[in-house]
Amino acid sequence: MNSHNLTLSLPEKFKSFPQGFQFQFEGSLMLLLGVNGSGKTQLLNLLSKFDPLDNNRPVSSEVSLDGSTLEISIIAYRSFSQNAQLNEINSTNSQIFESSFNQVIQHYKKHRLNPENTNVKGFRAATRNAKEILVEKFSEESFSQAQLSDDMIRSALTEEGFVWTADDLFTNTIGEIFYTYSLNRFELFAKAGKEQTPLSPSDIESELGKAPWCELNDLFEELRFNYRFKDNYEIKNFALDETPALYQLNSSGELDPDQKRPIRFLSDGEKSILSLCFGSLNGSKLQEKKLLLLDEIDAVLNPSLVQMFVSTKTSASSEPPKIV
């Protein structure tokens, strides 16, 4: 497991922390321990660079990881009150792309996709990514001089499979992720058919990576959860053939297609861990977080889930450091 060096410095006073306060963390999974009121949550506010209790006011803290300054867009923060919040999975179709294109076009015309503009608060990573795609495709000059038509923007974003996604790593986007992967696989099969080229499962995984539902099912097995997603999803009429759902495992350990497990009926501890599992699929170029902050993640977990969380989240050495 990789060890990281995380440093924090405070150029001005913040609540109980004085001006000039400095602290250094080392490791990959870092645990803050202390009695209630000792300042653990305030310390997380400093690391996340904003104060959720003061209308999300930015905090002038300076945070660096292994010598590189961390911007707020690459820090993910999950507050205590959010840990057990997880919405049901929504059905998704091709309209997510049209909606994404419209968002980019709107913000391109208003402020040239400036990620610091207040109108894109909560979508800064998507804004920045869209701008990078368009500048690389058409040049900085064409972009800045408003020479890009709506069709040009749609074409460039379509080539990249762009989806307008919230900065929050834990937003439930499973429907969109499953749909995008299924659509890309559908297009691979269509291309292979035209070229009369056989396409094996290993060819698909080599091109697109492991299917997201397989990634999650592997995690659920490791966590010993007794539910799974189905092992395949298809595109029909420009939509997923069904809305992704969790299904109960039967006594033989096989998925029971007649026994759905709605997310709202899971325990708070399961929903908390499940949101982390869902968030693990968002480590794409749209939302590549370098630091994950979890405020009292263990408050809704029983001891066995705490042990599973620690063992699962420290098993991959390439993951960013986490402070809980």
C-alpha positions as CSV (number, residue, x, y, z in Angstrom):
1,M,0.0,0.0,0.0
2,N,1.4,3.4,-1.0
3,S,2.1,5.9,1.7
4,H,1.4,9.6,1.1
5,N,2.4,12.9,2.7
6,L,-0.5,15.3,3.2
7,T,0.2,18.8,4.7
8,L,-2.1,21.5,5.9
9,S,-1.4,25.1,6.7
10,L,-3.7,28.0,7.7
11,P,-2.8,31.5,6.7
12,E,-5.6,33.0,8.7
13,K,-7.7,32.0,11.8
14,F,-10.5,29.6,11.3
15,K,-12.8,29.0,14.3
16,S,-10.7,27.3,17.0
17,F,-7.6,26.9,14.8
18,P,-5.2,29.9,15.0
19,Q,-3.5,31.7,12.2
20,G,-0.4,29.9,11.1
21,F,-1.7,26.4,12.2
22,Q,0.1,23.6,10.4
23,F,-0.3,19.8,10.4
24,Q,1.1,16.9,8.5
25,F,-0.5,13.5,7.8
26,E,1.3,10.4,6.6
27,G,-0.2,7.2,5.2
28,S,-3.0,6.1,2.8
29,L,-5.9,5.5,5.3
30,M,-5.7,8.1,8.1
31,L,-8.0,8.0,11.1
32,L,-8.7,11.1,13.3
33,L,-9.6,10.2,16.9
34,G,-10.8,12.5,19.6
35,V,-13.6,13.3,22.0
36,N,-16.7,15.2,20.8
37,G,-15.9,18.9,20.4
38,S,-12.1,18.4,19.9
39,G,-12.2,19.9,16.4
40,K,-12.2,16.8,14.1
41,T,-14.9,18.1,11.9
42,Q,-13.3,21.6,11.8
43,L,-10.1,20.0,10.7
44,L,-12.0,18.2,7.9
45,N,-13.5,21.6,6.9
46,L,-9.9,23.0,6.6
47,L,-8.8,20.0,4.5
48,S,-11.9,20.3,2.2
49,K,-11.4,24.1,1.9
50,F,-15.0,25.0,2.6
51,D,-17.3,25.5,5.6
52,P,-20.6,23.7,5.2
53,L,-22.0,25.4,8.3
54,D,-21.4,28.9,6.8
55,N,-23.2,28.6,3.4
56,N,-20.3,26.6,2.0
57,R,-18.0,29.6,2.5
58,P,-14.5,28.9,1.0
59,V,-11.7,28.5,3.6
60,S,-8.3,29.9,2.8
61,S,-6.4,26.8,3.9
62,E,-3.5,25.4,1.9
63,V,-3.4,21.7,1.3
64,S,-0.8,19.7,-0.6
65,L,-0.3,16.0,-1.3
66,D,3.2,14.7,-1.8
67,G,4.4,18.3,-2.5
68,S,1.6,19.2,-5.0
69,T,-1.1,21.7,-4.1
70,L,-4.6,20.3,-4.0
71,E,-7.4,22.3,-5.6
72,I,-10.9,22.0,-4.2
73,S,-12.1,20.3,-7.3
74,I,-10.0,17.2,-6.6
75,I,-11.0,16.8,-2.9
76,A,-14.2,14.8,-2.1
77,Y,-15.9,15.5,1.2
78,R,-18.7,13.4,2.8
79,S,-20.3,14.9,5.9
80,F,-21.7,12.9,8.8
81,S,-25.3,13.8,7.8
82,Q,-24.7,12.6,4.2
83,N,-23.1,9.2,5.0
84,A,-26.3,7.2,4.9
85,Q,-28.0,9.1,2.1
86,L,-28.4,7.2,-1.1
87,N,-31.1,7.6,-3.7
88,E,-32.7,4.8,-5.7
89,I,-31.2,4.1,-9.1
90,N,-33.0,5.9,-12.0
91,S,-33.7,4.6,-15.5
92,T,-31.4,6.2,-18.1
93,N,-31.6,6.6,-21.9
94,S,-30.0,8.6,-24.7
95,Q,-31.5,11.9,-23.4
96,I,-28.6,12.1,-20.8
97,F,-26.3,13.0,-23.7
98,E,-28.6,15.6,-25.2
99,S,-29.1,17.2,-21.8
100,S,-25.3,17.2,-21.3
101,F,-24.7,18.9,-24.7
102,N,-27.3,21.5,-23.8
103,Q,-25.6,22.3,-20.5
104,V,-22.2,22.7,-22.2
105,I,-23.6,24.9,-25.0
106,Q,-25.4,27.1,-22.5
107,H,-22.4,27.7,-20.3
108,Y,-20.1,28.1,-23.4
109,K,-22.2,31.0,-24.6
110,K,-22.6,32.6,-21.2
111,H,-19.0,32.4,-19.8
112,R,-16.9,30.2,-22.1
113,L,-17.1,27.3,-19.7
114,N,-15.2,29.1,-16.9
115,P,-15.1,26.5,-14.1
116,E,-14.9,29.2,-11.5
117,N,-18.2,30.8,-12.6
118,T,-20.8,30.7,-9.9
119,N,-23.4,29.2,-12.4
120,V,-21.5,26.0,-12.5
121,K,-21.0,25.5,-8.8
122,G,-21.2,21.8,-8.1
123,F,-20.2,20.9,-11.8
124,R,-16.8,22.4,-12.0
125,A,-15.0,19.2,-13.0
126,A,-17.5,18.6,-15.9
127,T,-17.1,22.2,-17.0
128,R,-13.3,21.9,-17.0
129,N,-13.4,18.6,-18.9
130,A,-15.8,19.9,-21.5
131,K,-13.6,22.9,-22.1
132,E,-10.5,20.7,-22.5
133,I,-12.2,18.6,-25.0
134,L,-13.3,21.5,-27.1
135,V,-10.0,23.4,-27.0
136,E,-8.1,20.2,-28.0
137,K,-10.5,19.6,-30.9
138,F,-10.8,23.2,-32.2
139,S,-7.9,25.2,-30.7
140,E,-7.9,27.8,-27.9
141,E,-8.4,30.7,-30.4
142,S,-11.6,29.2,-31.9
143,F,-12.9,28.4,-28.5
144,S,-12.2,31.8,-26.9
145,Q,-13.6,33.7,-29.9
146,A,-17.0,32.0,-29.8
147,Q,-16.5,30.3,-33.2
148,L,-17.9,27.0,-32.1
149,S,-21.4,26.2,-33.3
150,D,-23.9,24.0,-31.4
151,D,-23.3,21.2,-33.9
152,M,-19.5,21.4,-33.5
153,I,-19.9,21.2,-29.7
154,R,-22.3,18.2,-30.0
155,S,-20.0,16.4,-32.4
156,A,-16.8,16.8,-30.3
157,L,-18.6,15.8,-27.0
158,T,-20.2,12.8,-28.7
159,E,-16.8,11.4,-29.8
160,E,-15.7,11.5,-26.2
161,G,-18.9,10.1,-24.7
162,F,-19.2,13.2,-22.5
163,V,-21.8,13.3,-19.7
164,W,-22.5,16.3,-17.6
165,T,-21.9,15.0,-14.1
166,A,-22.0,16.6,-10.6
167,D,-18.7,17.1,-8.7
168,D,-20.0,15.1,-5.8
169,L,-18.3,11.8,-6.0
170,F,-21.2,10.1,-4.2
171,T,-24.0,11.3,-6.5
172,N,-25.9,8.1,-7.6
173,T,-25.0,7.9,-11.3
174,I,-25.2,4.1,-11.6
175,G,-27.9,4.4,-14.3
176,E,-25.8,6.7,-16.4
177,I,-22.6,4.6,-15.9
178,F,-24.3,1.3,-16.8
179,Y,-26.0,3.0,-19.8
180,T,-22.8,4.5,-21.1
181,Y,-20.9,1.3,-20.9
182,S,-23.7,-0.7,-22.5
183,L,-23.9,1.9,-25.3
184,N,-20.2,1.7,-26.0
185,R,-20.3,-2.1,-26.1
186,F,-23.3,-1.9,-28.5
187,E,-21.3,0.3,-30.8
188,L,-18.3,-2.1,-30.6
189,F,-20.5,-5.0,-31.7
190,A,-22.0,-2.8,-34.5
191,K,-18.5,-1.9,-35.8
192,A,-17.4,-5.5,-35.5
193,G,-20.4,-6.7,-37.5
194,K,-19.7,-4.2,-40.3
195,E,-16.1,-5.3,-40.4
196,Q,-17.1,-9.0,-40.0
197,T,-14.6,-9.2,-37.1
198,P,-15.3,-11.7,-34.3
199,L,-15.6,-9.9,-30.9
200,S,-14.9,-11.9,-27.7
201,P,-15.6,-10.9,-24.1
202,S,-11.9,-10.4,-23.6
203,D,-11.8,-8.0,-26.6
204,I,-14.6,-6.0,-25.0
205,E,-12.9,-5.8,-21.6
206,S,-9.6,-4.8,-23.3
207,E,-11.3,-2.0,-25.1
208,L,-13.8,-0.8,-22.4
209,G,-12.5,-2.2,-19.2
210,K,-14.5,-4.4,-16.8
211,A,-18.3,-4.0,-16.9
212,P,-19.3,-1.7,-14.0
213,W,-21.9,-4.1,-12.7
214,C,-19.2,-6.8,-12.5
215,E,-16.9,-4.4,-10.6
216,L,-19.7,-3.7,-8.1
217,N,-20.6,-7.4,-7.7
218,D,-17.0,-8.2,-7.0
219,L,-17.0,-5.6,-4.2
220,F,-20.3,-6.9,-2.8
221,E,-18.8,-10.4,-2.7
222,E,-15.7,-9.1,-0.9
223,L,-18.0,-7.2,1.6
224,R,-20.2,-10.3,2.0
225,F,-23.3,-8.5,1.0
226,N,-26.2,-10.8,0.1
227,Y,-27.3,-9.0,-3.0
228,R,-26.0,-8.4,-6.5
229,F,-26.7,-6.6,-9.8
230,K,-27.6,-8.8,-12.8
231,D,-24.6,-9.8,-14.8
232,N,-25.5,-8.1,-18.1
233,Y,-27.4,-5.1,-19.4
234,E,-28.3,-4.4,-23.0
235,I,-29.4,-1.4,-25.1
236,K,-32.9,-1.6,-26.5
237,N,-34.7,1.4,-28.2
238,F,-31.9,3.8,-27.1
239,A,-32.3,2.9,-23.4
240,L,-31.1,0.2,-21.0
241,D,-33.3,-2.9,-21.3
242,E,-34.2,-2.5,-17.6
243,T,-33.5,-0.1,-14.7
244,P,-30.5,-1.4,-12.7
245,A,-31.6,-2.9,-9.4
246,L,-30.1,-5.0,-6.6
247,Y,-31.4,-8.5,-6.2
248,Q,-31.3,-10.8,-3.2
249,L,-29.1,-13.9,-3.2
250,N,-30.9,-17.2,-2.5
251,S,-29.8,-20.0,-0.2
252,S,-27.5,-21.3,-3.0
253,G,-25.7,-17.9,-3.3
254,E,-27.4,-17.2,-6.7
255,L,-29.2,-14.1,-7.7
256,D,-33.0,-14.4,-7.4
257,P,-34.5,-12.3,-10.2
258,D,-37.8,-12.2,-8.4
259,Q,-36.4,-10.6,-5.2
260,K,-35.4,-7.0,-5.6
261,R,-33.7,-5.2,-2.8
262,P,-34.8,-1.5,-2.9
263,I,-32.0,0.8,-1.6
264,R,-34.5,2.5,0.8
265,F,-34.9,-0.8,2.7
266,L,-31.2,-1.3,3.3
267,S,-29.7,-0.4,6.7
268,D,-28.0,3.0,7.1
269,G,-24.6,1.1,7.4
270,E,-25.2,-0.7,4.1
271,K,-26.2,2.5,2.3
272,S,-23.1,4.2,3.7
273,I,-20.8,1.5,2.3
274,L,-22.9,1.2,-0.9
275,S,-22.4,4.9,-1.6
276,L,-18.7,4.3,-1.4
277,C,-18.9,1.4,-3.8
278,F,-21.0,3.5,-6.2
279,G,-18.5,6.4,-5.8
280,S,-15.6,4.0,-6.7
281,L,-17.0,3.9,-10.3
282,N,-16.7,7.7,-10.7
283,G,-12.9,7.7,-10.7
284,S,-12.9,8.7,-14.4
285,K,-11.3,11.7,-16.1
286,L,-14.4,13.7,-15.2
287,Q,-14.0,13.2,-11.5
288,E,-10.5,12.2,-10.5
289,K,-10.3,12.9,-6.8
290,K,-7.0,12.9,-5.0
291,L,-8.3,13.1,-1.4
292,L,-11.3,11.5,0.2
293,L,-12.7,12.9,3.5
294,L,-15.3,11.0,5.4
295,D,-16.8,12.5,8.5
296,E,-17.6,9.8,11.1
297,I,-18.1,7.1,8.4
298,D,-18.2,4.5,11.2
299,A,-21.1,6.1,13.1
300,V,-23.7,4.0,11.2
301,L,-21.5,0.9,10.8
302,N,-21.5,-2.2,13.0
303,P,-18.1,-3.6,13.9
304,S,-18.1,-6.1,11.1
305,L,-18.8,-3.4,8.4
306,V,-16.0,-1.2,9.9
307,Q,-13.6,-4.1,9.5
308,M,-14.8,-4.7,5.9
309,F,-14.5,-1.0,5.0
310,V,-10.9,-0.8,6.3
311,S,-9.8,-4.0,4.6
312,T,-11.5,-3.1,1.3
313,K,-10.4,0.5,1.1
314,T,-6.8,-0.3,1.8
315,S,-6.5,-3.2,-0.6
316,A,-5.7,-1.1,-3.7
317,S,-2.3,0.7,-3.4
318,S,-3.2,3.0,-6.3
319,E,-6.1,4.6,-4.5
320,P,-5.9,8.2,-3.1
321,P,-5.5,8.7,0.6
322,K,-8.6,8.9,2.8
323,I,-9.2,10.6,6.1
324,V,-12.1,9.4,8.1
